[in-house]
């Protein structure tokens, strides 16, 4: 009997040690490896409204200054320039906290300026682009990088019959989802903003596709843990593509972002650059 108890005790100790080892390795991976990876997601949509194909690249949530710098960002610049899109969109949260940022905003602009796009580069404000005094400098940093910042604004690309609608940050900024009411039923309407849950406010519009960031794909994916720490307006649509059942069959894609905030780790949410190809339906 005592031998059996001894064996059981050894097994329990081994299981505890194995669990500790797995937990330690997972923590090291989440802290030192996954945040420095980059995955490129390629998705597509088809529409009768489009006159010709348009490729859109989306990145978000760099959070420069919080364990993320321009050297980390260089791999994103290189990836974009190896396959230049027609439209390049940044969905907000450039610097984690401008008041505490010790890097060079000039260098950020320089890196952004190196990114190539055939039809233009555009951005919207995120909540971190308003906090910490950033609202007075964010647009200038982006402009110097060749990006036009859209604040509840609409741009029309007649050659492709595409309308781009940029919504401002809704948490701290001046986000006005009603701007999407100007979506043209005869055009392909691409909406982009920082917070994904805004899509529920535009379900009655002619929006075809929406892209957003904000959630970091959950950043640390742990059952029963992640949901408790998701940000406001990022609790329902967290990661990847969602096809909605509204009248216009709107699709939303949530980009997992590049940097981190609050906790310098990622698990199950690899930093992401997204390519969306919108094709005309020729059938």
Protein Blocks (a to p, Z undefined) as FASTA:
>chain_A
ZZmmmmmmmmmmmmmmmmmmmmmmmmmmmmmmmmmgccddddddddfkbmbdcdddddeh
klgoiapafklmmmmmmmmmmmccfbdcdeejjbfblmlpcbdfklmmmmmmmpccfkbc
cddddfklmggolmmmmmmmmmmnopacdehiacddfknopacdddddfklmmcdfklmm
mpcfkbccddddfblmlmmmmmmmcbfbdcdehjnnoopacehklmmmccehilmbmghc
dddfbfnopacdddebjbdehiacdehiacddddddddddfZZ
